[in-house]
Amino acid sequence: MGINEIPLKTLSGEDTTLGALAGKALLVVNVASKCGLTPQYTGLERLQEQYGDRGFSVVGFPCNQFAGQEPGTAEEIQTFCSTTYGVSFPLFEKIDVNGEGRHPLYSSLTETPDAEGAAGDVQWNFEKFLINPAGEVVGRFRPRTEPEDEAVVKAIEAALPASA
């Protein structure tokens, strides 16, 4: 099964897949509302605004596995993200990114090595995976790498679909 066919649920509980965003470059991020890295939502939203009309989307997956930093309900997460950071990109249901209960999406994503060649478990909230329009993982950026870091921006620009 390709990454675009893995069953997912939106934050509002609707069945979907990343295939619903097929043809776009995607930056998949495990997010949390009560993390020291939570201000990265600002950069993620700026990327969404800058590249959204060029075939790009950030996609957020709330995760409570790291020090319980995403304890809220779906409604609380949505409200926090929209009112605090003006998040307009899609958010999905809260999932596990590591361990026995790791979501199948992250089982696939974590096979991808980062720039230093290390694959495996997600280190913390706000780890980023870049997927090209063909559904291939083409980049992995660790949590402390800011969304607007030059390496992330260059990778996004390289992954954008060819303009029509």
Backbone as ProteinMPNN parsed JSONL, in Angstrom:
{"seq_chain_A": "MGINEIPLKTLSGEDTTLGALAGKALLVVNVASKCGLTPQYTGLERLQEQYGDRGFSVVGFPCNQFAGQEPGTAEEIQTFCSTTYGVSFPLFEKIDVNGEGRHPLYSSLTETPDAEGAAGDVQWNFEKFLINPAGEVVGRFRPRTEPEDEAVVKAIEAALPASA", "coords_chain_A": {"N_chain_A": [[0.846, -1.183, 0.0], [0.628, 2.16, -0.919], [1.832, 5.309, 0.399], [-0.101, 7.256, 0.045], [-2.463, 5.861, 0.182], [-2.963, 4.971, 2.72], [-5.248, 4.526, 5.314], [-6.76, 7.26, 6.987], [-7.986, 9.583, 9.482], [-9.708, 12.638, 9.6], [-9.353, 15.538, 11.749], [-11.905, 16.065, 12.526], [-13.026, 13.579, 12.426], [-13.662, 12.343, 10.023], [-13.327, 9.871, 7.452], [-10.43, 9.51, 5.438], [-7.6, 9.886, 3.203], [-4.116, 10.523, 2.487], [-4.162, 10.649, -0.166], [-6.276, 12.242, -0.874], [-5.125, 14.635, -1.131], [-3.613, 14.364, -3.318], [-1.099, 14.907, -5.804], [0.0, 17.103, -4.718], [2.783, 18.604, -2.98], [3.63, 17.612, 0.248], [4.048, 18.533, 3.644], [4.429, 16.709, 6.316], [3.69, 16.77, 9.682], [4.132, 16.015, 13.108], [2.279, 17.338, 15.615], [1.841, 19.448, 18.562], [0.119, 21.057, 21.223], [1.099, 22.032, 23.647], [3.87, 22.329, 23.81], [7.362, 23.193, 23.922], [8.155, 23.711, 21.376], [5.889, 24.486, 20.076], [5.443, 27.131, 19.024], [6.329, 26.802, 16.419], [4.149, 26.435, 14.822], [3.562, 28.925, 13.741], [5.519, 29.353, 11.715], [4.926, 27.125, 10.131], [2.34, 27.756, 9.256], [2.953, 30.059, 7.789], [4.44, 28.898, 5.711], [2.372, 27.429, 4.544], [0.739, 29.52, 3.645], [2.489, 30.772, 1.844], [3.127, 28.797, -0.096], [0.828, 27.357, -0.63], [-0.899, 27.866, -2.822], [0.582, 26.875, -4.829], [0.553, 24.172, -5.064], [1.071, 22.823, -2.63], [0.913, 21.595, 0.735], [0.838, 21.828, 4.257], [0.423, 19.228, 6.585], [-0.991, 18.323, 9.581], [-0.492, 16.226, 12.384], [-1.718, 15.698, 15.376], [-0.156, 14.647, 18.398], [0.219, 12.904, 21.406], [2.322, 11.657, 22.617], [4.74, 12.608, 23.6], [5.74, 13.611, 26.52], [3.082, 14.14, 27.225], [2.078, 16.363, 25.784], [-0.009, 17.024, 24.118], [-2.801, 16.998, 25.175], [-5.461, 17.574, 24.641], [-8.921, 17.404, 23.442], [-10.275, 16.657, 20.162], [-11.797, 18.892, 19.414], [-10.784, 20.859, 21.156], [-8.131, 20.979, 20.284], [-8.472, 21.87, 17.621], [-9.666, 24.398, 18.081], [-7.621, 25.691, 19.572], [-5.52, 25.711, 17.661], [-6.605, 27.21, 15.534], [-7.401, 29.657, 16.738], [-5.132, 30.557, 18.158], [-2.923, 30.347, 16.415], [-3.904, 30.703, 13.862], [-4.213, 28.567, 12.103], [-4.593, 27.132, 8.965], [-4.136, 24.9, 7.523], [-4.711, 21.342, 6.864], [-5.693, 19.303, 9.637], [-5.298, 16.237, 11.323], [-6.635, 13.277, 13.002], [-5.649, 12.643, 16.411], [-2.728, 10.77, 16.872], [-0.435, 7.966, 17.445], [3.032, 8.138, 16.973], [5.231, 6.634, 17.412], [6.366, 3.452, 18.793], [4.44, 0.495, 19.828], [1.808, 1.076, 19.118], [2.092, 2.64, 16.899], [0.989, 4.601, 14.223], [0.133, 3.404, 10.953], [0.888, 5.203, 8.896], [3.066, 6.562, 10.008], [4.714, 4.394, 10.428], [5.593, 3.932, 7.896], [6.712, 6.476, 7.221], [8.843, 6.769, 9.091], [10.814, 5.132, 8.144], [12.374, 6.605, 6.532], [15.469, 8.218, 6.241], [17.073, 10.987, 7.974], [18.921, 14.042, 7.209], [21.417, 13.348, 8.184], [21.463, 10.7, 7.825], [20.082, 9.081, 9.592], [17.456, 6.971, 10.368], [14.312, 5.765, 11.72], [12.661, 6.038, 14.954], [10.512, 8.865, 15.658], [11.79, 11.801, 17.042], [10.687, 13.841, 18.683], [7.967, 16.187, 19.241], [6.898, 17.998, 16.338], [8.514, 16.974, 14.289], [9.383, 16.748, 10.881], [8.251, 15.592, 7.707], [8.774, 15.455, 4.289], [6.802, 14.98, 1.484], [6.676, 14.182, -1.895], [4.753, 15.152, -4.886], [4.251, 12.682, -6.116], [3.917, 10.948, -4.07], [6.135, 10.089, -2.686], [8.483, 9.926, -0.035], [10.647, 12.489, 0.452], [12.213, 13.964, 2.122], [13.366, 14.559, 5.462], [13.107, 16.184, 8.479], [14.344, 17.061, 11.56], [12.887, 17.752, 14.865], [13.846, 20.275, 15.97], [14.53, 21.73, 13.772], [13.578, 24.553, 12.226], [10.452, 25.397, 10.62], [10.786, 27.255, 8.512], [13.429, 27.07, 7.893], [16.312, 27.245, 5.812], [17.046, 24.83, 4.498], [14.672, 23.329, 4.618], [12.885, 24.958, 3.18], [14.143, 25.021, 0.64], [13.932, 22.306, -0.029], [11.15, 22.01, -0.117], [10.542, 23.753, -2.259], [11.829, 22.383, -4.311], [10.273, 20.132, -4.419], [7.76, 20.918, -5.217], [4.924, 20.654, -7.401], [5.292, 20.654, -10.978], [4.602, 23.65, -12.66], [1.555, 24.388, -14.345]], "CA_chain_A": [[0.0, 0.0, 0.0], [1.385, 3.401, -0.973], [1.601, 6.25, 1.496], [-1.335, 7.999, -0.223], [-3.638, 5.003, 0.37], [-3.099, 4.595, 4.129], [-6.46, 5.139, 5.884], [-6.595, 8.296, 8.005], [-9.196, 10.304, 9.864], [-9.499, 14.062, 9.835], [-9.553, 15.912, 13.148], [-13.344, 15.995, 12.796], [-13.434, 12.191, 12.439], [-14.035, 11.842, 8.696], [-12.361, 8.98, 6.805], [-9.724, 10.105, 4.306], [-6.222, 9.439, 2.988], [-3.315, 11.603, 1.909], [-4.547, 10.678, -1.572], [-7.193, 13.366, -1.068], [-4.254, 15.769, -1.45], [-2.728, 13.867, -4.381], [-0.591, 15.908, -6.73], [0.618, 18.192, -3.957], [3.885, 18.324, -2.065], [3.085, 17.664, 1.606], [4.948, 18.533, 4.791], [3.712, 16.003, 7.376], [4.283, 17.183, 10.953], [3.428, 15.646, 14.339], [2.137, 18.615, 16.313], [1.368, 19.436, 19.948], [-0.293, 22.392, 21.665], [1.724, 22.457, 24.894], [5.282, 21.973, 23.645], [8.253, 24.327, 23.725], [8.283, 23.945, 19.933], [4.577, 24.847, 19.54], [5.495, 28.321, 18.163], [6.595, 26.447, 15.024], [2.9, 26.588, 14.078], [3.633, 30.189, 13.009], [6.273, 29.102, 10.49], [4.183, 26.173, 9.308], [1.256, 28.485, 8.615], [3.547, 30.927, 6.754], [4.73, 28.039, 4.556], [1.078, 27.133, 3.919], [0.308, 30.721, 2.932], [3.423, 31.075, 0.764], [3.19, 27.774, -1.141], [-0.443, 26.661, -0.766], [-1.478, 27.998, -4.16], [1.538, 26.298, -5.789], [0.516, 22.714, -4.981], [1.728, 22.414, -1.385], [0.132, 21.696, 1.962], [1.26, 21.268, 5.529], [-0.597, 18.382, 7.194], [-0.634, 18.165, 10.984], [-0.984, 15.059, 13.121], [-1.532, 15.848, 16.814], [0.417, 13.475, 19.059], [0.362, 13.107, 22.848], [3.322, 10.697, 23.098], [5.929, 13.243, 24.137], [5.469, 14.336, 27.769], [1.671, 14.511, 27.324], [1.971, 17.756, 25.36], [-1.219, 17.241, 23.321], [-3.833, 16.286, 25.933], [-6.801, 18.035, 24.324], [-9.854, 16.717, 22.545], [-10.21, 17.161, 18.791], [-12.357, 20.239, 19.389], [-9.833, 21.756, 21.828], [-6.972, 21.13, 19.397], [-8.898, 22.724, 16.501], [-9.852, 25.759, 18.59], [-6.302, 26.227, 19.897], [-4.747, 25.954, 16.439], [-7.187, 28.276, 14.718], [-7.428, 30.954, 17.418], [-3.802, 30.982, 18.596], [-1.956, 30.418, 15.318], [-4.564, 30.917, 12.578], [-3.904, 27.414, 11.264], [-5.538, 26.872, 7.881], [-3.814, 23.624, 6.889], [-5.478, 20.223, 7.421], [-5.277, 18.587, 10.834], [-5.852, 14.892, 11.37], [-6.877, 12.792, 14.359], [-4.487, 12.406, 17.265], [-2.187, 9.427, 16.627], [0.887, 7.634, 17.969], [4.048, 8.136, 15.915], [6.26, 5.675, 17.831], [5.931, 2.364, 19.66], [3.565, -0.582, 19.345], [0.595, 1.642, 18.54], [2.463, 3.593, 15.843], [0.08, 4.631, 13.082], [0.779, 2.901, 9.734], [1.528, 6.292, 8.158], [4.379, 6.813, 10.601], [5.549, 3.206, 10.189], [6.202, 4.181, 6.593], [7.536, 7.689, 7.257], [10.055, 6.65, 9.91], [11.844, 4.398, 7.404], [13.139, 7.612, 5.808], [16.534, 8.831, 7.045], [17.241, 12.438, 7.958], [20.101, 14.497, 6.464], [22.601, 12.657, 8.717], [21.334, 9.279, 7.502], [19.432, 8.337, 10.675], [16.023, 6.698, 10.253], [13.793, 5.276, 12.996], [11.641, 6.754, 15.72], [10.373, 10.309, 15.727], [12.485, 12.233, 18.255], [9.867, 14.712, 19.527], [6.953, 16.906, 18.478], [7.297, 18.869, 15.234], [9.388, 16.367, 13.283], [8.763, 17.051, 9.594], [8.533, 14.702, 6.582], [8.33, 16.043, 3.033], [6.34, 13.997, 0.505], [6.504, 14.833, -3.197], [3.426, 14.91, -5.463], [4.108, 11.272, -6.494], [3.708, 10.167, -2.853], [7.422, 9.577, -2.194], [9.077, 10.733, 1.026], [11.885, 13.037, -0.112], [12.957, 14.723, 3.114], [13.032, 14.403, 6.879], [13.716, 17.257, 9.251], [14.146, 16.816, 12.99], [12.013, 18.732, 15.514], [14.392, 21.614, 16.204], [14.674, 22.431, 12.496], [12.426, 25.45, 12.066], [9.764, 25.201, 9.344], [11.288, 28.139, 7.461], [14.858, 26.849, 7.714], [16.672, 27.245, 4.395], [17.03, 23.462, 3.958], [13.274, 22.927, 4.462], [12.313, 25.754, 2.088], [14.71, 24.533, -0.629], [13.358, 20.987, -0.296], [9.761, 22.232, -0.527], [10.537, 24.316, -3.598], [12.226, 21.323, -5.25], [9.214, 19.106, -4.459], [6.503, 21.455, -5.736], [4.589, 20.137, -8.736], [5.6, 21.535, -12.097], [3.452, 24.542, -12.933], [0.817, 24.029, -15.571]], "C_chain_A": [[0.891, 1.246, 0.0], [0.984, 4.348, 0.139], [0.286, 7.015, 1.305], [-2.603, 7.182, -0.002], [-3.872, 4.617, 1.831], [-4.329, 5.296, 4.719], [-6.125, 6.097, 7.038], [-7.966, 8.82, 8.392], [-8.822, 11.77, 10.061], [-9.71, 14.347, 11.32], [-11.035, 15.863, 13.519], [-13.9, 14.58, 12.668], [-13.854, 11.603, 11.105], [-12.93, 10.954, 8.133], [-11.75, 9.674, 5.604], [-8.391, 9.395, 4.127], [-5.432, 10.663, 2.537], [-3.593, 11.712, 0.416], [-5.534, 11.788, -1.886], [-6.419, 14.629, -1.432], [-3.281, 15.405, -2.571], [-2.333, 14.983, -5.336], [0.037, 17.096, -6.046], [1.867, 17.686, -3.244], [3.333, 18.533, -0.663], [4.198, 17.692, 2.638], [4.144, 17.967, 5.964], [4.429, 16.281, 8.695], [3.459, 16.639, 12.112], [3.459, 16.87, 15.25], [1.632, 18.421, 17.737], [1.133, 20.87, 20.405], [0.47, 22.926, 22.87], [3.21, 22.117, 24.929], [6.112, 23.247, 23.512], [8.421, 24.677, 22.255], [6.959, 24.365, 19.288], [4.604, 26.127, 18.701], [5.875, 28.016, 16.707], [5.324, 26.48, 14.182], [2.937, 27.87, 13.226], [4.357, 29.992, 11.682], [5.563, 28.142, 9.564], [3.049, 26.885, 8.566], [1.794, 29.439, 7.545], [3.911, 30.123, 5.511], [3.44, 27.724, 3.796], [0.624, 28.322, 3.083], [1.188, 30.981, 1.707], [3.315, 30.087, -0.401], [1.854, 27.072, -1.412], [-1.048, 26.73, -2.154], [-0.546, 27.464, -5.243], [1.59, 24.77, -5.665], [1.225, 22.154, -3.77], [0.729, 22.482, -0.246], [0.917, 21.132, 3.133], [0.124, 20.356, 5.974], [-0.138, 18.052, 8.611], [-1.294, 16.959, 11.624], [-0.717, 15.264, 14.608], [-1.065, 14.529, 17.44], [0.649, 13.8, 20.53], [1.441, 12.206, 23.445], [4.52, 11.329, 23.779], [5.548, 14.134, 25.317], [4.029, 14.841, 27.861], [1.381, 15.917, 26.847], [0.82, 18.035, 24.395], [-2.373, 16.504, 23.988], [-5.254, 16.565, 25.472], [-7.629, 17.104, 23.461], [-9.665, 17.294, 21.144], [-10.704, 18.612, 18.722], [-11.401, 21.241, 20.034], [-8.612, 22.015, 20.952], [-7.322, 22.087, 18.257], [-9.018, 24.172, 16.945], [-8.51, 26.405, 18.893], [-5.551, 26.621, 18.625], [-5.295, 27.12, 15.633], [-7.13, 29.628, 15.427], [-6.039, 31.449, 17.802], [-2.852, 31.211, 17.431], [-2.592, 30.614, 13.942], [-4.34, 29.787, 11.589], [-5.008, 27.183, 10.232], [-5.269, 25.528, 7.202], [-4.569, 22.482, 7.568], [-4.835, 19.612, 8.667], [-6.0, 17.252, 10.867], [-6.034, 14.459, 12.812], [-5.557, 12.586, 15.094], [-4.039, 10.955, 17.09], [-0.899, 9.223, 17.415], [1.857, 7.565, 16.794], [5.181, 7.153, 16.199], [5.603, 4.527, 18.588], [4.986, 1.388, 18.997], [2.317, -0.047, 18.656], [0.859, 2.636, 17.421], [1.499, 3.469, 14.666], [0.819, 4.135, 11.84], [1.441, 3.997, 8.894], [2.943, 6.522, 8.689], [5.286, 5.589, 10.541], [6.274, 3.371, 8.868], [7.158, 5.376, 6.649], [8.868, 7.484, 7.978], [11.125, 5.759, 9.279], [12.781, 5.356, 6.667], [14.22, 8.194, 6.715], [16.52, 10.353, 6.944], [18.524, 12.782, 7.191], [21.385, 13.807, 6.929], [22.53, 11.156, 8.466], [20.662, 8.434, 8.565], [17.931, 8.21, 10.414], [15.52, 6.3, 11.643], [12.844, 6.242, 13.655], [11.695, 8.274, 15.559], [10.982, 10.743, 17.059], [11.601, 13.013, 19.217], [8.791, 15.322, 18.651], [7.612, 17.777, 17.408], [8.43, 18.313, 14.375], [8.64, 16.471, 11.952], [9.218, 16.064, 8.523], [7.958, 15.349, 5.329], [8.016, 14.932, 2.04], [6.116, 14.732, -0.816], [5.134, 14.494, -3.788], [3.19, 13.459, -5.9], [3.905, 10.37, -5.275], [4.976, 9.547, -2.3], [7.964, 10.505, -1.117], [10.454, 11.187, 0.537], [12.681, 13.873, 0.888], [12.451, 14.453, 4.508], [13.814, 15.435, 7.657], [13.343, 17.073, 10.719], [13.418, 17.988, 13.656], [12.58, 20.14, 15.663], [14.678, 22.377, 14.911], [13.409, 23.247, 12.275], [11.78, 25.227, 10.696], [10.332, 26.039, 8.201], [12.811, 28.094, 7.318], [15.152, 26.739, 6.22], [16.604, 25.848, 3.771], [15.601, 22.982, 3.718], [12.667, 23.653, 3.267], [12.837, 25.267, 0.739], [14.116, 23.182, -1.006], [11.901, 21.115, -0.759], [9.72, 22.746, -1.964], [10.909, 23.279, -4.65], [11.124, 20.288, -5.431], [7.895, 19.619, -5.041], [6.212, 20.878, -7.109], [4.956, 21.155, -9.813], [4.37, 22.383, -12.4], [2.844, 24.199, -14.278], [1.071, 25.014, -16.679]], "O_chain_A": [[1.798, 1.368, 0.823], [-0.077, 4.202, 0.744], [-0.367, 7.382, 2.282], [-3.702, 7.737, 0.002], [-4.887, 3.993, 2.144], [-4.443, 6.519, 4.636], [-5.329, 5.788, 7.924], [-8.967, 8.546, 7.731], [-7.77, 12.096, 10.611], [-10.191, 13.488, 12.059], [-11.383, 15.647, 14.68], [-15.109, 14.383, 12.785], [-14.352, 10.479, 11.056], [-11.745, 11.239, 8.309], [-12.446, 10.343, 4.84], [-8.096, 8.421, 4.82], [-6.009, 11.71, 2.243], [-3.301, 12.735, -0.202], [-5.627, 12.233, -3.031], [-6.986, 15.578, -1.974], [-2.253, 16.059, -2.749], [-3.122, 15.879, -5.635], [0.551, 17.999, -6.706], [1.991, 16.498, -2.943], [2.644, 19.52, -0.408], [5.18, 16.958, 2.521], [3.291, 18.65, 6.532], [5.634, 16.055, 8.811], [2.236, 16.774, 12.121], [4.526, 17.37, 15.608], [1.073, 17.379, 18.079], [1.863, 21.783, 20.017], [0.493, 24.135, 23.101], [3.736, 21.675, 25.95], [5.611, 24.267, 23.038], [8.787, 25.803, 21.919], [6.91, 24.579, 18.077], [3.847, 26.215, 17.734], [5.753, 28.89, 15.848], [5.402, 26.547, 12.955], [2.403, 27.892, 12.117], [3.863, 30.418, 10.638], [5.589, 28.316, 8.345], [2.831, 26.639, 7.38], [1.161, 29.613, 6.504], [3.723, 30.592, 4.388], [3.412, 27.748, 2.566], [0.178, 28.155, 1.948], [0.685, 31.368, 0.652], [3.4, 30.487, -1.562], [1.765, 26.268, -2.34], [-1.646, 25.759, -2.618], [-0.839, 27.582, -6.432], [2.554, 24.144, -6.105], [1.903, 21.13, -3.858], [-0.183, 23.309, -0.248], [1.574, 20.098, 3.02], [-1.041, 20.689, 5.755], [0.972, 17.559, 8.812], [-2.484, 16.703, 11.436], [0.402, 15.029, 15.064], [-1.518, 13.449, 17.062], [1.208, 14.846, 20.861], [1.471, 12.01, 24.66], [5.255, 10.633, 24.479], [5.094, 15.264, 25.137], [3.775, 15.859, 28.504], [0.54, 16.605, 27.424], [0.682, 19.156, 23.905], [-2.873, 15.514, 23.456], [-6.174, 15.855, 25.876], [-7.126, 16.165, 22.846], [-8.976, 18.299, 20.966], [-10.101, 19.451, 18.053], [-11.225, 22.347, 19.524], [-8.118, 23.14, 20.886], [-6.56, 23.007, 17.96], [-8.53, 25.075, 16.266], [-8.28, 27.552, 18.511], [-5.014, 27.724, 18.526], [-4.53, 27.929, 15.107], [-6.843, 30.642, 14.792], [-5.793, 32.655, 17.774], [-2.063, 32.156, 17.447], [-1.872, 30.685, 12.945], [-4.284, 30.013, 10.38], [-6.184, 27.055, 10.57], [-6.078, 25.067, 6.397], [-5.018, 22.622, 8.705], [-3.619, 19.43, 8.743], [-7.167, 17.151, 10.486], [-5.643, 15.171, 13.738], [-4.505, 12.384, 14.487], [-4.85, 10.031, 17.15], [-0.342, 10.165, 17.978], [1.537, 7.001, 15.747], [5.997, 6.873, 15.321], [4.439, 4.611, 18.977], [4.754, 1.434, 17.789], [1.823, -0.658, 17.708], [-0.033, 3.389, 17.031], [1.231, 2.371, 14.18], [2.007, 4.414, 11.683], [2.456, 3.741, 8.246], [3.893, 6.66, 7.918], [6.508, 5.73, 10.598], [7.438, 2.991, 8.739], [8.29, 5.287, 6.174], [9.903, 7.972, 7.523], [12.225, 5.641, 9.818], [13.859, 4.957, 6.227], [13.928, 8.618, 7.833], [16.028, 10.928, 5.973], [19.141, 11.902, 6.59], [22.338, 13.692, 6.158], [23.437, 10.419, 8.851], [20.662, 7.207, 8.47], [17.228, 9.208, 10.26], [16.229, 6.48, 12.633], [12.294, 7.14, 13.019], [12.752, 8.872, 15.357], [10.721, 10.124, 18.091], [11.737, 12.873, 20.433], [8.703, 15.017, 17.462], [8.745, 18.23, 17.57], [9.213, 19.071, 13.802], [7.422, 16.302, 11.9], [10.401, 15.735, 8.428], [6.793, 15.746, 5.308], [8.844, 14.058, 1.783], [5.455, 15.77, -0.856], [4.426, 13.642, -3.251], [2.039, 13.046, -6.042], [3.741, 9.159, -5.425], [4.914, 8.587, -1.532], [7.913, 11.726, -1.262], [11.319, 10.361, 0.245], [13.718, 14.433, 0.534], [11.274, 14.16, 4.718], [15.032, 15.549, 7.515], [12.168, 16.946, 11.064], [13.339, 19.079, 13.092], [11.843, 21.111, 15.493], [15.033, 23.555, 14.958], [12.313, 22.7, 12.153], [12.468, 24.908, 9.727], [10.36, 25.591, 7.054], [13.408, 28.973, 6.697], [14.346, 26.208, 5.456], [16.152, 25.701, 2.636], [15.337, 22.302, 2.726], [12.007, 23.033, 2.434], [12.063, 25.115, -0.206], [13.827, 22.939, -2.177], [11.472, 20.417, -1.677], [8.96, 22.239, -2.789], [10.369, 23.292, -5.756], [11.045, 19.639, -6.474], [7.002, 18.822, -5.329], [7.129, 20.638, -7.895], [4.93, 22.364, -9.578], [3.242, 21.89, -12.396], [3.529, 23.78, -15.212], [0.531, 24.863, -17.775]]}, "name": "protein", "num_of_chains": 1, "seq": "MGINEIPLKTLSGEDTTLGALAGKALLVVNVASKCGLTPQYTGLERLQEQYGDRGFSVVGFPCNQFAGQEPGTAEEIQTFCSTTYGVSFPLFEKIDVNGEGRHPLYSSLTETPDAEGAAGDVQWNFEKFLINPAGEVVGRFRPRTEPEDEAVVKAIEAALPASA"}
